Amino acid sequence: MTSAVEVRNVRCQLGEREILKGVDLAIAPGELVTLVGPSGCGKSTMLRVIAGLEEPSLGTVLIDGVDVTTAPPEKRHVGLVFQSNALFGHLRVEKNIAFGLRQLPKKERRDRVDEMLDLVKLGGLAHRYPHELSGGEQQRIALARALAPQPPVVLLDEPYGALDEVLREELGWEVKEILSRRHTAAILVTHDRHEAITLGDRVAVMDGGQILQCDAPRTVYDEPATRFVADFLAVSSYLSTSLGEETLVRPHQLRVSAGGPHTVLRVEFLGATSRYTIRTASGAVVVADVDPNTALNAGDSCDVHIRERQGE
């Protein structure tokens, strides 16, 4: 099957700094890949190279199997959605959506706009101006405009960053559903690790201009390829085994009991659980999520064990 978008050994130099250092990534039609990593790791530059807004110094970019490495942005058939949404303030919603459809006959263009408005559940807002819409509505219109030309891939660069947490999560799931219904591939750049894990069909973790791992969310979480991936994606603790090796454990994998050689440093109430930060007898710091009814306080002695997995 031809990938909707593929980058092969892409390098990108901006000034004297090499931002991308040999990136490889292929995304299947209809697949949503979340791209996450620290600030300055190359996430947005990667999208800009795919979109044709930055020129790679080496490597190949393919859209639907076609080499577009040297093609201008308008010839790449890629949808773009940014945090700022970049809507045209002087144009009504319907004109914003129709902006990339000028090659279509008038009736077909009007039908496509109506289809997009229905898709993003904003059918009654065609004659509004962007400033008359809420932040969430503006991002839905930006998505409708990106999807209107029926591109094989949509690039989303932190599109929910300016929204509050509740709306951000709600809109994230709505957009995922819309992309799935359209069978449109997408790359979602985000700095939110929870968003990356929950929304992505695969999660690509970047650092230093390279993709360190790109796998299903559960694989990246449970079987990180590097310690950086493990620590960046979620709270990590490391306990020594009987063989003197370190094993990665997540907070939910630890059990805490009163009395023992370790010391509770901090207790945070999280609602369904309490998070204990514990200094072990060896001086290491581990984090455990436990039943909030566990009666331990900062300064108390405790013991820590790795929970047995079900079936073992």
C-alpha positions in Angstrom: 0.0 0.0 0.0 1.3 3.5 -0.9 1.9 5.7 2.1 -0.2 8.9 2.3 3.0 10.7 3.3 6.6 9.5 3.6 9.9 11.2 4.4 13.1 9.4 3.7 16.4 10.5 5.4 15.3 14.1 5.6 17.8 16.6 6.8 17.1 20.3 7.2 19.6 23.0 8.0 18.5 26.5 9.1 21.5 28.8 9.2 24.4 27.0 10.8 22.1 24.7 12.8 21.0 21.3 11.5 17.4 20.9 12.8 16.5 17.6 11.2 19.1 14.9 11.1 18.0 12.1 8.9 14.4 11.6 9.7 12.4 8.6 8.3 8.6 8.3 8.7 5.8 6.7 6.7 2.1 7.2 7.4 -0.6 5.1 6.0 -3.9 6.4 4.6 -6.3 7.2 7.4 -3.6 6.9 10.1 -3.1 9.6 12.7 0.5 9.9 14.0 1.2 12.2 16.9 4.6 13.8 17.0 5.9 14.8 20.4 9.1 16.0 21.9 10.8 18.8 23.7 10.8 22.4 22.4 13.3 22.8 19.6 13.6 19.1 18.7 12.4 19.7 15.1 8.6 18.8 15.3 7.3 21.9 13.5 10.2 22.0 11.1 9.3 18.5 10.0 5.8 19.6 9.2 7.1 22.7 7.3 9.4 20.5 5.2 6.5 18.1 4.4 4.3 21.2 3.5 7.0 22.7 1.4 7.5 25.8 3.6 11.1 24.7 4.4 13.5 23.1 1.9 15.3 20.0 3.1 19.1 20.0 2.6 18.9 16.2 1.9 16.3 13.5 1.6 13.0 12.9 -0.1 9.3 13.8 0.6 6.6 11.8 -1.0 2.8 12.5 -0.9 0.6 9.6 -2.2 3.7 8.0 -3.6 4.7 11.1 -5.6 8.1 12.8 -5.0 7.2 16.4 -4.0 10.6 17.3 -2.5 11.1 20.3 -4.8 7.4 21.1 -5.5 6.0 24.4 -4.2 3.5 24.2 -1.3 0.5 24.8 -3.5 1.3 21.8 -5.6 1.6 19.3 -2.7 -2.1 18.7 -1.9 -1.5 18.9 1.8 -3.9 20.4 4.4 -2.5 22.6 7.1 -4.0 23.6 10.5 -2.0 25.8 12.9 -2.6 26.9 16.4 -3.5 30.4 15.1 -6.0 28.8 12.7 -5.0 31.5 10.1 -8.5 32.2 9.0 -9.1 35.2 6.8 -10.8 37.7 9.1 -12.4 39.7 6.2 -14.1 36.6 4.7 -17.2 34.8 5.9 -16.9 31.2 7.0 -18.2 29.8 3.7 -15.6 31.9 1.8 -12.8 30.7 4.1 -13.7 27.1 3.4 -14.0 27.7 -0.3 -10.7 29.5 -0.6 -8.8 26.4 -1.9 -11.7 25.3 -4.2 -11.5 27.9 -6.9 -10.8 25.3 -9.6 -14.2 23.7 -9.0 -17.5 24.7 -10.7 -19.6 27.1 -8.6 -22.3 24.5 -7.7 -19.7 21.8 -6.8 -17.8 24.4 -4.7 -21.0 25.3 -2.8 -21.9 21.7 -2.3 -18.3 20.9 -0.9 -18.5 23.9 1.5 -21.9 22.6 2.8 -20.5 19.1 3.1 -17.5 20.4 5.2 -19.7 22.5 7.4 -21.9 19.5 8.1 -18.8 17.4 8.7 -17.5 19.7 11.5 -21.1 20.2 12.8 -21.2 24.0 12.1 -23.8 24.0 9.3 -25.6 27.1 10.6 -22.5 29.4 10.7 -21.7 29.7 7.0 -22.4 33.5 7.0 -20.5 34.4 10.2 -17.1 36.1 10.3 -14.2 34.4 12.2 -14.3 37.0 15.0 -17.9 36.0 15.7 -16.9 32.4 16.5 -15.5 30.8 19.6 -11.9 29.4 19.6 -13.2 25.9 19.2 -15.5 26.9 16.3 -12.6 28.7 14.6 -10.4 25.6 14.7 -13.3 23.4 13.3 -13.6 25.9 10.4 -9.8 25.7 9.9 -10.0 22.0 9.7 -13.0 22.2 7.3 -10.9 24.5 5.1 -7.9 22.1 5.2 -10.1 19.1 4.3 -12.2 20.8 1.6 -9.7 20.1 -1.3 -9.7 16.4 -0.2 -5.9 16.1 0.5 -4.4 12.7 1.4 -2.8 14.2 4.5 -3.5 17.0 7.0 -0.7 18.5 9.1 -1.8 19.8 12.4 0.8 22.0 14.3 -0.4 22.3 17.9 -3.9 23.2 16.8 -5.5 23.1 20.3 -2.7 25.0 22.2 -4.8 28.1 22.7 -7.8 26.3 24.0 -8.7 25.4 27.6 -8.1 21.9 28.8 -11.7 20.6 28.6 -12.3 22.0 25.1 -8.9 20.9 23.9 -9.6 17.3 24.8 -13.2 17.4 23.4 -12.0 18.9 20.1 -9.1 16.5 19.8 -11.4 13.5 19.8 -13.8 15.2 17.4 -11.0 15.9 14.9 -9.7 12.3 15.2 -13.2 11.1 14.4 -13.6 13.4 11.4 -10.2 12.4 10.0 -11.1 8.8 10.4 -14.4 9.2 8.6 -12.7 10.9 5.7 -9.9 8.3 5.8 -7.4 11.2 5.8 -3.9 10.6 7.1 -2.7 13.2 9.6 0.4 14.2 11.6 -0.5 16.0 14.9 2.4 17.9 16.5 1.8 18.4 20.2 3.7 19.2 23.4 1.1 17.4 25.4 2.2 13.9 26.2 -1.3 12.8 27.3 -2.7 14.1 24.0 0.0 12.3 22.1 -0.7 8.9 23.7 -4.5 9.1 23.7 -5.1 10.4 20.2 -2.3 8.8 18.1 -2.7 5.5 16.2 1.1 5.7 16.6 3.3 8.0 18.6 6.6 9.4 17.2 8.9 10.7 19.9 11.5 13.2 18.7 14.7 14.6 20.2 17.6 16.4 18.7 16.2 16.4 15.2 15.6 12.6 15.1 12.7 10.3 15.7 13.8 8.0 18.5 10.7 5.7 18.4 7.5 5.5 16.4 5.1 2.8 17.7 1.6 2.1 18.9 0.9 4.1 22.1 1.0 1.1 24.4 4.3 -0.1 22.9 5.9 3.3 23.4 4.6 3.5 26.9 5.4 -0.1 28.0 8.5 -0.8 25.8 10.3 2.5 25.3 13.3 2.3 23.0 15.5 4.6 25.1 15.5 6.0 28.6 14.7 9.5 27.1 11.5 8.1 25.5 10.6 6.5 28.8 11.1 9.6 30.8 9.7 12.1 28.4 6.4 10.2 27.7 5.4 9.6 31.3 6.5 9.6 34.9 9.2 6.9 35.2 10.9 5.2 38.2 13.8 2.8 38.1 14.3 0.0 40.7 17.3 -2.3 41.0 16.7 -6.0 40.4 18.4 -8.8 42.2 20.9 -8.9 39.3 21.8 -5.3 39.9 20.1 -4.1 36.7 17.6 -1.3 36.6 14.0 -2.0 35.6 11.5 0.7 34.4 8.3 0.9 36.4 5.3 3.3 36.0 3.5 4.8 39.0 0.5 2.4 38.7 2.9 -0.6 38.8 4.1 0.1 42.4 2.5 -1.0 45.7 3.2 0.9 48.9 2.8 -0.3 52.4 3.5 1.2 55.9 6.9 0.5 57.5 10.1 -0.3 55.8 13.4 1.1 54.7 12.1 3.9 52.5 10.7 7.3 53.2 7.7 9.2 51.8 8.8 12.6 50.6 5.5 14.0 49.3 1.9 13.0 49.0 -0.4 14.5 46.2 -4.1 13.8 46.1 -5.1 13.2 42.5 -8.8 12.1 43.1 -9.0 8.5 42.1 -5.4 7.9 43.4 -2.8 9.5 45.6 0.7 10.0 44.2 3.6 9.2 46.6 7.1 10.4 45.9 9.4 8.1 47.8 13.1 8.1 48.5 14.4 4.6 48.7 17.1 3.3 51.1 19.6 3.5 48.2 18.8 7.2 47.6 16.8 6.7 44.4 13.5 8.6 44.0 10.4 6.6 42.8 6.8 7.7 42.2 3.8 5.5 43.0 0.1 6.0 42.4 -1.9 4.3 45.2 -5.3 4.1 46.8 -6.1 7.5 48.3 -7.2 5.8 51.5 -3.6 4.6 52.1 -2.8 6.3 55.4 0.8 7.6 54.9 2.2 11.1 55.2 5.4 12.9 54.2 8.1 11.6 56.5 6.6 8.2 57.1 8.6 5.1 56.6 7.3 2.7 53.9 8.0 -0.3 51.7 7.7 -0.5 47.9 7.0 -3.5 45.7 6.3 -4.0 42.1 2.8 -5.3 41.6 2.4 -8.7 40.0 0.9 -8.6 36.5 -2.4 -10.3 36.0 -2.0 -13.9 35.0 1.5 -14.2 36.6 
